[in-house]
Amino acid sequence: MIYQLNVNPSNTAVSLTVTPDIGANFKYDASYAPGTEPFNPSTSSGTVRGTGYLMNNAYPNDTTKAIYSKTVYLEVQESGSGLVGVKRTWREDY
């Protein structure tokens, strides 16, 4: 997601995507929102949220029926020329 933001800052979401390097049943999605929680919006930080899923074979595109999921948040520092770097991370669930 951070790579995509650096390449195309107007693209702030990644749809459900297969991760073939891990396996066909693993997918992820991600999004970026400037100045949003869980991190302090007054610090010029933005939040990248990424969720990885182990999908159920019977429901390959329904994330609500995934076998397992994990969401991770990254606080990214913004600047006038784009993203400076990751400041910290926070895991929501497993």
C-alpha contacts under 8 A as a table, 3 or more apart, distances in Angstrom:
res1	aa1	res2	aa2	distance
1	M	4	Q	5.06
1	M	5	L	6.22
1	M	13	A	7.85
1	M	14	V	7.24
1	M	30	A	6.44
1	M	31	S	7.18
1	M	32	Y	7.74
1	M	48	V	7.36
1	M	50	G	7.91
2	I	5	L	5.08
2	I	6	N	6.30
2	I	48	V	7.70
3	Y	6	N	5.20
3	Y	7	V	6.26
4	Q	7	V	5.04
4	Q	8	N	5.77
4	Q	9	P	7.26
4	Q	11	N	7.27
5	L	8	N	5.10
5	L	9	P	4.40
5	L	10	S	7.32
5	L	11	N	6.52
5	L	12	T	6.84
5	L	83	L	7.92
6	N	9	P	5.89
6	N	82	G	6.74
6	N	83	L	6.92
8	N	11	N	5.71
9	P	12	T	6.88
9	P	82	G	7.61
11	N	14	V	7.97
12	T	31	S	5.51
12	T	32	Y	5.06
12	T	33	A	7.18
13	A	29	D	7.69
13	A	30	A	5.72
13	A	31	S	4.16
13	A	32	Y	6.36
14	V	17	T	7.53
14	V	29	D	5.33
14	V	30	A	5.02
14	V	31	S	6.12
15	S	28	Y	7.71
15	S	29	D	5.20
15	S	30	A	7.01
16	L	27	K	6.21
16	L	28	Y	5.39
16	L	29	D	4.71
16	L	61	N	7.81
17	T	27	K	5.18
17	T	28	Y	5.37
17	T	29	D	6.32
18	V	23	G	7.98
18	V	24	A	6.42
18	V	25	N	7.45
18	V	26	F	6.06
18	V	27	K	4.40
18	V	28	Y	6.75
19	T	22	I	5.72
19	T	23	G	6.22
19	T	24	A	6.67
19	T	26	F	5.73
19	T	27	K	5.48
19	T	28	Y	7.28
20	P	23	G	4.87
20	P	24	A	5.54
20	P	26	F	7.62
22	I	26	F	6.63
23	G	26	F	5.57
24	A	27	K	7.77
25	N	54	L	5.70
25	N	55	M	5.17
25	N	56	N	7.32
25	N	57	N	7.12
25	N	60	P	7.42
26	F	52	G	7.17
26	F	53	Y	5.58
26	F	54	L	4.69
26	F	55	M	6.01
27	K	52	G	5.83
27	K	53	Y	5.22
27	K	54	L	6.65
27	K	55	M	7.08
28	Y	50	G	7.07
28	Y	51	T	5.48
28	Y	52	G	4.28
28	Y	53	Y	5.90
29	D	50	G	5.83
29	D	51	T	5.55
29	D	52	G	6.77
30	A	48	V	7.09
30	A	49	R	5.41
30	A	50	G	4.15
30	A	51	T	6.27
31	S	48	V	5.72
31	S	49	R	5.34
31	S	50	G	6.59
32	Y	46	G	7.13
32	Y	47	T	5.70
32	Y	48	V	4.39
32	Y	49	R	6.32
33	A	36	T	6.06
33	A	46	G	5.74
33	A	47	T	5.44
33	A	48	V	6.60
34	P	41	P	7.71
34	P	44	S	7.94
34	P	45	S	6.52
34	P	46	G	3.92
34	P	47	T	6.17
35	G	39	F	7.70
35	G	40	N	7.12
35	G	41	P	4.01
35	G	42	S	6.98
35	G	43	T	7.86
35	G	44	S	6.39
35	G	45	S	5.46
35	G	46	G	4.65
35	G	47	T	6.97
36	T	39	F	6.36
36	T	40	N	7.01
36	T	41	P	5.30
36	T	45	S	7.82
36	T	46	G	6.06
36	T	47	T	6.10
37	E	40	N	6.11
37	E	41	P	6.57
37	E	47	T	7.00
38	P	47	T	7.46
39	F	45	S	7.21
39	F	46	G	7.45
39	F	47	T	6.86
39	F	75	E	6.45
40	N	43	T	5.93
40	N	45	S	6.98
41	P	44	S	6.27
41	P	45	S	6.00
41	P	46	G	7.14
42	S	45	S	7.37
44	S	77	Q	6.32
44	S	78	E	5.75
44	S	79	S	7.64
45	S	75	E	6.31
45	S	76	V	5.50
45	S	77	Q	4.61
45	S	78	E	5.59
46	G	75	E	5.82
46	G	76	V	5.25
46	G	77	Q	6.43
46	G	78	E	6.71
47	T	73	Y	6.50
47	T	74	L	5.71
47	T	75	E	4.91
47	T	76	V	6.15
48	V	73	Y	5.60
48	V	74	L	5.08
48	V	75	E	6.52
48	V	76	V	7.17
49	R	71	T	7.00
49	R	72	V	5.88
49	R	73	Y	4.56
49	R	74	L	6.54
50	G	71	T	5.63
50	G	72	V	5.38
50	G	73	Y	6.43
51	T	69	S	6.69
51	T	70	K	5.48
51	T	71	T	4.21
51	T	72	V	6.34
52	G	69	S	5.49
52	G	70	K	5.45
52	G	71	T	6.58
53	Y	63	T	7.16
53	Y	66	A	6.24
53	Y	67	I	7.44
53	Y	68	Y	5.71
53	Y	69	S	4.38
53	Y	70	K	6.78
54	L	66	A	5.81
54	L	67	I	5.51
54	L	68	Y	5.13
54	L	69	S	6.35
55	M	59	Y	7.09
55	M	60	P	5.68
55	M	61	N	7.50
55	M	62	D	7.74
55	M	63	T	6.99
55	M	65	K	7.32
55	M	66	A	4.46
55	M	67	I	5.76
55	M	68	Y	7.27
56	N	59	Y	5.28
56	N	60	P	5.80
56	N	65	K	6.49
56	N	66	A	5.23
56	N	67	I	5.71
57	N	60	P	5.33
59	Y	62	D	5.45
59	Y	65	K	6.73
59	Y	66	A	7.76
62	D	65	K	5.68
62	D	66	A	6.85
63	T	66	A	5.04
66	A	69	S	6.81
68	Y	94	Y	7.20
69	S	93	D	7.68
69	S	94	Y	5.80
70	K	91	R	7.75
70	K	92	E	7.33
70	K	93	D	5.49
70	K	94	Y	4.50
71	T	91	R	6.04
71	T	92	E	5.46
71	T	93	D	5.78
71	T	94	Y	7.08
72	V	89	T	7.04
72	V	90	W	5.90
72	V	91	R	4.50
72	V	92	E	6.06
72	V	93	D	7.88
73	Y	89	T	5.53
73	Y	90	W	5.06
73	Y	91	R	6.11
73	Y	92	E	7.45
74	L	86	V	6.49
74	L	87	K	7.37
74	L	88	R	5.92
74	L	89	T	4.45
74	L	90	W	6.49
75	E	86	V	5.74
75	E	87	K	5.40
75	E	88	R	5.37
75	E	89	T	6.14
76	V	83	L	6.67
76	V	84	V	7.16
76	V	85	G	5.55
76	V	86	V	4.44
76	V	87	K	5.65
76	V	88	R	7.62
77	Q	83	L	5.84
77	Q	84	V	5.40
77	Q	85	G	5.67
77	Q	86	V	6.40
77	Q	87	K	6.55
78	E	82	G	5.87
78	E	83	L	4.63
78	E	84	V	5.87
78	E	85	G	7.88
79	S	82	G	5.27
79	S	83	L	5.94
79	S	84	V	6.41
86	V	89	T	7.89
